[in-house]
Amino acid sequence: MNFEESAEHQDLRRAVAKLCERFGDEYFRDVLARDAKTDELWSALGEHGFLGVNLPEEYGGGGAGIAELAIVVEETAAAGSPLLLLLVSAAISGEVLKDFGTAEQQQRWLPAMADGSDKMVFAITEPNAGSNSHQISTTATRDGDGWLLRGTKYYISGVDEASHLLVVARTGTTDSGRGTMTLFVVDTDAPGLQRNMIPVEVRAPEKQFTLSFDDVRVGDDRRVGEVDAGMEIVFRGLNPERITGAAIENGIARYALAKAARYASEREVWGVPIGSHQGVAHPMAAAAIELEASRLMMAKAAWCHDNRKPAGEVSNMAKYLAAESALHSIDTAIQTHGGNGLATEYGLAHLWGMARLLKIAPVSREMILNYVSGHSLGLPRSY
């Protein structure tokens, strides 16, 4: 085993970090204050080839994998600008189209996703299905040479920033009553599609929406993969989402600990830096240890996905560790700063909501523990 990061990965990490120096904490906080979008950062990442690093070269991508995309995601977050849509457009939709899209579909959508001129968000969550994706009730029924979509999706990120949705819909039912799924690409301005923003307390550029499909028609050329084979396709996309979700959390943790360490080295009380006191230093050290373990598991998960190894277990574990690590790191950093940890100018508290959100989504801590209990330990399922 060689745990040393390759020269190519080191170069990529440095290049993204260098680019993001222009789009750090002050930029991100200004975007939040104006209730705006991170369009400038997104465009810059696209222009430099970072958005499509995992997409095929023939469609303008970098020809690499999720390991490389995770580096991009982590470094943007470590600079102070975590981007949720990197999980959705680049990781889920990009990976699904790369692996299951036809050549025509790939040519149609991947180049714009790679250069940043377009985004494709993902719509699977429903209010009555929750984590039980087999019970999705949004349906797609045959209608001549196309399909009609009916139903509701919930907590769909970034619909107002994207031109297309990758929608998971029920197209059949197994003998045991489980739904069989198929994926479709739907225009965000399609007739019959309505969206309503969900007010949330988390401060982020990406907004959340409820979507209503009222006989939304799509052609069969918009179907991705085989009919009723959608769940296999979905999980090919959900593992990258978990991995890049871990990358955002790891970046947030790095950002918070770097601020805490700098503050603890500069802030003096009783004539010495507060970081010389073990009550301040030890919590940061413990958080740093957790972060390193999280980053190692994320790297393993990305390697498994890119090498076509089973990646469900390690992707879930990586996401679990990263969420715990990020929240511990931010809490430690805020505590290190004392009252200043809540002051806007110190740039910490505004990221707590993002870190907390990713403990719930894209898969909750509890569902990860269920997965590990049943798959890793062989325990009987509770559901």
N, C-alpha and C positions, 0 to 999 in steps of 0.2 A: 504494500500500500504506500502511496505517495500523497501526503496531505499538503504538499506545497502547491500553491496556486500557480497555474501555468503563466508563462510570460505573456501570452495573448490575453489572458484574463486580467492580469495586472495592468496591461496597457489599456484595456477597455475600461477598467475601473478608474484609472487615472484620467482618461479622456472624458468620461461622463462627469466625474467630480470637477474637472476643470471647467467644463461647460456650465455646470450648475452653480459655479461661483457667482454668476450673474443672476441667478434665480434662487437665492437662498431664503433665509428666514424672513428678512425684511420684505422681499418680493411677495412671499406667500401670505404674510400677514396683511400686506396692502391689498392683495386680491380678496382676502376674507373681509377686510373692512369695507371694500367697495361692493361686496357681494358679486364679484366678477368671476371670470374663468381664467385658467392658467394657459391661455392660448399661446402666449409668447414662448413659454417653456415647451409646450407640446410641439410647436412648429420648429423650434430649435433642435429638439431631440429628433424630429423627423428629418430635418435637413442634414443632420450628421449621421443618419443611418441607424440611430439607436432604437427607434420605435419598431422597426422591422428586423431587428437583429436575429430573431428566431424564424423569420419567414424565408422562403426559397429565393435564391439569387435571381432566378429568371423573372420574378415579379417585383424586383426592386429591394428585396430583403438581404440580410447578411448571410443567410445560409447556415446559421448556427442553431442554437437550441434554447431550451428554457433555462439552462445554467447561465447562459449569457444574458438573457432577458432579466433574470433575477438580479444580476449585477447592476443592470441599468436601473431597475426598480429600487434596489437598496441604496444606490448612490444618490439618486434624486431625493429620497427620503432622508438620508443622512445629511444632505445639504440643507434640509429644512423645508422641502417642498414635496411631500408625499402625494402621489397621483393615483387615485383609485381606478381611473379608467385604464391604466396600464394592465391591471388585473383582468378587466373585462374585455377590452378591445384587442389588445396585443396578445394576452395569454389565452383566454378562452376562445374567442371568436377566431383569432389568428390560427391557433393550433387546430381547431376543428376544421376550418377550411383547408388548411395545409394537408391534413391527413385524410379528409373525407370529401372535400369538394371536387367537382369535376374540373377539368382544365379550363373550361369556359368560365366557371364560377370563380376560380382562382384568378384568372386574368381580369375578370370583371371587378373584383373587390380588393384583392390583396395589394396591388400597387398603391392605391390611395391610402390604405391602412399603413403601409410601410413608410410612405413619405409624410404622413401626418395630415394629409389634406382631407381625410375622412376617418370616421370612427364607426365601429359596429358594436353595439352593446348587446347584452345577453338577457333573455327573459325566460326564466324558469319558475321563480318563486310565486306561490299563490297563497291567498289568505287562509284557505281551508285545507291546504296540503302540508304547509310547513316544510319540515325536513323529509317528509314521505313523498318523494317525487313520483312514486308509482301511482299516487292518487290524484295526480294533476287532472283537473276537470276542463281546462281549456281544450277544445276539440278542433280538429281539422278534418273536414269531410270532403269527399270527392264532389266536384261540381264541373262536369264537362271535362275539359282538358286542364283544369286547375283545382284549387282547393278553397274552401271557405273556413275561416277561423272565427270561433266564438268563445268568449270567456273573459277571464280577468287575471291579470298579473299584478304582483304587489312588490313594492320595494325594488323597483328596477332603476338602476343607477344611470345617470347621464343621458337620458333620452333626449333632453333638449340640446345636447351637443353632438348627437350622432345622426347620420342619414339613414342608418339601417339597424334593425333588430335581428338577432338570431333567436328565434322563438321555438320553445319546446312545446309541442301539442300532442294530445292523445289522439291516436288514429285507430285504436283497437283495444281489446281486452282479452287477457289470457283466461284459460279455464278456471284459474284460481281467483280471478277477479282483479288482478293487477292490470294497470293500464300499459299498453304498448305505445311507444312514443316515436314521433318523427320530428325532424328539425326543418325549419323554414326561415328564409331571409325575407323580412318584411320592411318596407319603407316606413320611416317614422311619420311620414305625412300621408300614409295610405288612407283612402276613403274608408270610413267605418271605424278607424282607430282613434280613440280619445285618450287623453292623458290628464291626470290631475296630480299636482305636486303634493307630496306628503311633508307637512311641517315637522321638522326635527330640531332637537337642541344641539346636535353635533354640528360644529362649524367646519364646513368643507366646501370647496368649489363645486363638487359634483352633487347634484340634487337627486332626490328619490321620488319615484312616481308610481301611481297606480295606473294601469293601462286597461282599457276596456276594448275588446274586439267584438264588433257587431257586424258579422258577415264580411270580414275583411278578406278580399279575394287576392290570392297569389297564384301565379302560374306554376306548373310543375317544374319549370326550370329554376324555381326558387327553392325547391326541396333539396336539402343537403343529406346525402346518404340514402340508404334503402328505407323504404316504408316499414314502420314498426321496429326498426333497429336503432332507435334514437338513444336508448339508455346506454348502450355501449359507447356511442359517440359522445354523449354527455360526460361520461366519466373520463374519457380521454381529455376533455376540456376542463373538468373540475379539478383534477390533480394539479395542472399548471396554475389554476386559480389559487389553490391552497399554497403552493410553493411561492408564488409571487406575493400572496398575502403575507406569508412569513417574511419575505424580503422587505416589504414595507415596514413591518413591525421591527425587524432587525435594524433597518435604517433609522427609524424613530428612536430606538434604544441607543444607537450609537450617537445620534444627535444630542439626546438628553444627557448621556453620560459625559460627553465631551464638554458640554456647557457646565455640568456640575463639577467636573475635575478642574476646569479653568477657574471657576468661581472660588472653589475651595482652596486653590493655590494662591489666589490673589487677595481674597478677603481675610483681613486680620482682626482678631479679637484677643485681648490680653497679650498683644505684642507678637503673636505668631499666627501663621495662616491656619484657618479653621480645619484645613485638610490634614494637619498634623495630629488632630485629635482622632482617636480610634472610633469614637461614636459617630464621627462624620465619615471617616475613611472606610470603615468596614462595610457599611451598607453599599457603598459604591463598588467596593471590591467584589462583594457577593453578586451584585447585579451584573458586573463585568463577566464573572464566571458563567452565570446563566446565559448571558448573551453569546459567549463563545460556543457553548454547547448548542444553542439554538442555530447559530450560523453553520455549524458542522452538520447538523441534521438537515438543514435546508439544502446544503450542497449535496448531501447524499441523495435526497429526494429528487433534486434536479437531475443528477447523474442517472438515477434509475429511470426516470421518465425519458430522458434523451436516448438511453441505451435500450429502450423497449423492455425493461425489467418491470416486474410488479411494483407499482409506485403508490398504491392506495395507502398502505400502512405508514410508510415513511413520510408521505405528504401530509397526512393527518397529524402525525407526531411533530413534524416541523412546524406546522401551523399552531399547534397547541403550545409548544415551547416558546415560540416567538411572541404569541399574545401575552403569555405570562411574563416573559422577559421584558417586553416593551412597557407594560403597565408598572412593573417593579422599577424599571429604570426611570420612568417619568416621575413616579412618586418619590423615588430617592432624590432625583434632581431637584424637584420642588422643595422637598424637605431640607436639602442642603442649602438652598437659597433662602430659607426662612420665608418671611413675608414677601420678599422679592420674587419668590417662585410663582406668585400669583400676579405679579405686575406685568402688564403688557410688554413693556420694553425688554424684559428678560427672555421673552419668547419661549415659554415652556407650556403654560397651562392650556393654550389653544390647541395643542396636539393631543391632550389627554382624551378628548372625545373620539378622535380618529383611532387611537390605539384601543380604546374601549369598544368601539364599533367592531373592530376586527377580532375581538374575542367572541363576538356573536356570529358574525358573518365572515366568510361565506359558508361556514359550518360552525355550529356552536361547540363550545367546550364540552358540553354534555354528550353531544352526538359523537364527538371524537372518542370520548371515553367509552361510549357504547361500542364503537367500532373496534377499539383495541380490546375491550373485554371479550367480544365475540370472535373476532378474527385472530388476534394474537394469543389470547389466553384460552380460547376454546370454551368460554363460559356460555351457559344457555342464555338466549336472548330474552329480553324483557318485553319485546314488542314484535 
